[in-house]
Amino acid sequence: MEDRRIKEMAIMAAEAADDKKATDIVILDVRSLTTIADYFVFCNGNSELQVKAIAESIEEKLAEKGIFPQNIAGKGENRWVLMDYADVIVHVFHKEDREYYELDRLWGDAEKILVNS
């Protein structure tokens, strides 16, 4: 997939999260830091129910464009849902878990593409 389409996929995921009132939405360009993915999308909800709704919104919006995850982990607990779209990895956190794991800090050298509080 070409770079522009991959970035658009990350933005679509962030917009779908925003549709469900996710907070602290950040897209990180990690291409120069890892081979795992090109972009990470981080966002959080304030409850397990909201985390679930955010993850479902992202999955539905991308599926409408024919984009499906290779894997989704954490759907049962809805504290940290990790959605692997190969070139884009989406992390939907419960606010407390995001603060605990501090993945944003771990990837702090990455360029921020989009930030939404």
Backbone hydrogen bonds in HBPLUS format (Angstrom, degrees):
<---DONOR---> <-ACCEPTOR-->    atom                        ^
c    i                          cat <-CA-CA->   ^        H-A-AA   ^      H-
h    n   atom  resd res      DA  || num        DHA   H-A  angle D-A-AA Bond
n    s   type  num  typ     dist DA aas  dist angle  dist       angle   num
A0005-ARG N   A0002-GLU O   3.08 MM   3  5.53 117.8  2.49 109.4 123.4     1
A0006-ILE N   A0002-GLU O   3.05 MM   4  6.35 152.8  2.12 154.5 163.0     2
A0007-LYS N   A0003-ASP O   2.97 MM   4  6.24 162.7  2.00 155.4 159.3     3
A0008-GLU N   A0004-ARG O   2.94 MM   4  6.17 155.4  2.00 144.8 152.1     4
A0009-MET N   A0005-ARG O   2.94 MM   4  6.14 145.3  2.06 140.0 148.6     5
A0010-ALA N   A0006-ILE O   3.13 MM   4  6.51 154.8  2.20 147.8 153.6     6
A0011-ILE N   A0007-LYS O   2.99 MM   4  6.31 157.2  2.05 150.5 156.9     7
A0012-MET N   A0008-GLU O   2.83 MM   4  6.06 154.6  1.90 147.4 154.6     8
A0013-ALA N   A0009-MET O   3.00 MM   4  6.27 156.4  2.05 148.8 154.6     9
A0014-ALA N   A0010-ALA O   3.02 MM   4  6.30 157.5  2.07 146.9 153.0    10
A0015-GLU N   A0011-ILE O   2.85 MM   4  6.10 155.6  1.91 151.0 157.8    11
A0016-ALA N   A0012-MET O   2.91 MM   4  6.12 154.9  1.97 148.0 154.7    12
A0017-ALA N   A0013-ALA O   2.99 MM   4  6.25 150.0  2.09 144.6 152.9    13
A0018-ASP N   A0014-ALA O   2.92 MM   4  6.18 154.2  1.99 144.7 152.1    14
A0019-ASP N   A0015-GLU O   2.91 MM   4  6.20 143.5  2.05 143.3 153.2    15
A0020-LYS N   A0017-ALA O   3.05 MM   3  5.40 143.1  2.19 105.5 115.7    16
A0022-ALA N   A0017-ALA O   3.07 MM   5  5.34 161.0  2.11 138.8 138.7    17
A0021-LYS N   A0018-ASP O   2.91 MM   3  4.88 154.2  1.98 114.8 113.5    18
A0023-THR N   A0044-ASN O   2.87 MM  21  5.40 166.8  1.88 155.0 158.4    19
A0044-ASN N   A0023-THR O   3.04 MM  21  5.40 149.4  2.14 150.3 156.2    20
A0025-ILE N   A0116-ASN O   2.72 MM  91  4.89 141.3  1.87 157.0 153.4    21
A0116-ASN N   A0025-ILE O   2.75 MM  91  4.89 145.8  1.86 145.4 151.6    22
A0026-VAL N   A0042-PHE O   2.85 MM  16  5.17 158.6  1.89 149.2 154.1    23
A0042-PHE N   A0026-VAL O   2.80 MM  16  5.17 166.2  1.82 157.5 162.3    24
A0027-ILE N   A0114-LEU O   2.97 MM  87  5.20 143.7  2.11 142.3 149.4    25
A0113-ILE N   A0027-ILE O   2.74 MM  86  5.23 169.7  1.75 153.8 157.2    26
A0028-LEU N   A0040-PHE O   2.79 MM  12  5.16 165.1  1.81 154.9 160.2    27
A0040-PHE N   A0028-LEU O   2.98 MM  12  5.16 153.9  2.05 142.2 150.7    28
A0029-ASP N   A0111-GLU O   2.83 MM  82  5.22 167.7  1.85 157.5 161.6    29
A0030-VAL N   A0038-ASP O   2.86 MM   8  5.35 145.2  1.98 137.0 145.5    30
A0033-LEU N   A0030-VAL O   2.91 MM   3  5.12 154.0  1.98 111.0 119.7    31
A0034-THR N   A0030-VAL O   3.09 MM   4  6.12 143.1  2.23 170.3 173.9    32
A0038-ASP N   A0087-ASP O   2.80 MM  49  5.14 153.5  1.87 125.9 134.3    33
A0039-TYR N   A0087-ASP O   3.10 MM  48  6.53 158.5  2.15 157.3 163.8    34
A0089-ILE N   A0039-TYR O   3.00 MM  50  6.47 159.4  2.05 154.8 160.0    35
A0041-VAL N   A0089-ILE O   2.89 MM  48  6.27 156.2  1.95 149.9 153.3    36
A0091-HIS N   A0041-VAL O   2.71 MM  50  5.99 168.1  1.72 170.5 174.1    37
A0043-CYS N   A0091-HIS O   3.10 MM  48  6.48 138.4  2.28 165.3 174.4    38
A0093-PHE N   A0043-CYS O   2.90 MM  50  6.19 174.7  1.90 154.4 153.3    39
A0045-GLY N   A0093-PHE O   2.83 MM  48  6.34 148.7  1.93 158.7 168.8    40
A0095-LYS N   A0045-GLY O   2.88 MM  50  5.78 146.4  1.99 174.9 173.2    41
A0051-VAL N   A0047-SER O   2.96 MM   4  6.24 160.8  1.99 152.1 157.6    42
A0052-LYS N   A0048-GLU O   2.95 MM   4  6.16 160.5  1.98 148.7 153.7    43
A0053-ALA N   A0049-LEU O   2.99 MM   4  6.24 159.4  2.03 145.2 150.9    44
A0054-ILE N   A0050-GLN O   2.86 MM   4  6.06 158.3  1.90 154.1 159.5    45
A0055-ALA N   A0051-VAL O   2.99 MM   4  6.20 169.5  2.00 153.8 156.3    46
A0056-GLU N   A0052-LYS O   2.94 MM   4  6.13 162.1  1.97 152.7 157.9    47
A0057-SER N   A0053-ALA O   2.93 MM   4  6.05 152.8  2.01 143.2 150.7    48
A0058-ILE N   A0054-ILE O   3.00 MM   4  6.30 159.3  2.04 154.6 159.4    49
A0059-GLU N   A0055-ALA O   2.98 MM   4  6.19 168.4  1.99 152.1 155.4    50
A0060-GLU N   A0056-GLU O   2.91 MM   4  6.04 161.6  1.94 149.6 154.4    51
A0061-LYS N   A0057-SER O   2.94 MM   4  6.04 167.2  1.96 150.2 154.0    52
A0062-LEU N   A0058-ILE O   3.06 MM   4  6.18 168.0  2.07 155.3 158.2    53
A0063-ALA N   A0059-GLU O   2.98 MM   4  6.01 150.7  2.06 140.3 149.3    54
A0064-GLU N   A0060-GLU O   3.00 MM   4  6.23 145.6  2.12 147.9 155.8    55
A0065-LYS N   A0062-LEU O   2.99 MM   3  5.25 141.3  2.15 103.5 114.7    56
A0067-ILE N   A0062-LEU O   2.91 MM   5  5.07 159.5  1.95 140.4 137.1    57
A0066-GLY N   A0063-ALA O   2.86 MM   3  4.80 160.7  1.90 107.8 111.6    58
A0070-GLN N   A0084-ASP O   2.68 MM  14  5.60 152.4  1.75 165.2 174.3    59
A0084-ASP N   A0071-ASN O   2.86 MM  13  5.25 168.2  1.88 163.5 166.2    60
A0073-ALA N   A0082-LEU O   2.88 MM   9  5.17 162.4  1.91 149.6 155.2    61
A0082-LEU N   A0073-ALA O   2.88 MM   9  5.17 155.3  1.94 145.2 153.2    62
A0078-ASN N   A0074-GLY O   3.01 MM   4  5.95 160.9  2.05 159.2 165.4    63
A0094-HIS N   A0079-ARG O   2.62 MM  15  4.85 137.6  1.80 158.6 145.9    64
A0081-VAL N   A0092-VAL O   2.80 MM  11  5.04 160.9  1.83 151.4 151.1    65
A0092-VAL N   A0081-VAL O   2.85 MM  11  5.04 173.8  1.86 154.0 156.2    66
A0083-MET N   A0090-VAL O   2.79 MM   7  4.95 168.2  1.80 151.7 155.8    67
A0090-VAL N   A0083-MET O   2.88 MM   7  4.95 166.4  1.90 148.3 150.0    68
A0085-TYR N   A0088-VAL O   2.85 MM   3  5.06 150.6  1.93 161.2 167.9    69
A0087-ASP N   A0085-TYR O   2.79 MM   2  5.79 118.7  2.17 117.8 101.4    70
A0097-ASP N   A0094-HIS O   2.93 MM   3  5.35 119.5  2.31 111.7 127.0    71
A0098-ARG N   A0094-HIS O   3.01 MM   4  6.29 157.5  2.06 161.2 168.4    72
A0099-GLU N   A0095-LYS O   3.11 MM   4  6.36 160.0  2.16 150.7 155.6    73
A0100-TYR N   A0096-GLU O   3.03 MM   4  6.23 147.4  2.14 139.7 149.0    74
A0101-TYR N   A0097-ASP O   2.92 MM   4  6.10 171.9  1.93 158.2 158.3    75
A0102-GLU N   A0098-ARG O   3.00 MM   4  5.81 151.8  2.08 144.7 152.0    76
A0105-ARG N   A0102-GLU O   3.07 MM   3  5.45 127.3  2.36 105.2 117.1    77
A0106-LEU N   A0102-GLU O   3.24 MM   4  6.64 155.0  2.31 146.1 153.2    78
A0107-TRP N   A0103-LEU O   3.03 MM   4  6.28 151.4  2.12 152.1 157.7    79
A0108-GLY N   A0105-ARG O   3.03 MM   3  4.65 152.3  2.11 111.4 108.2    80
A0110-ALA N   A0107-TRP O   3.03 MM   3  5.74 166.4  2.04 124.9 129.2    81
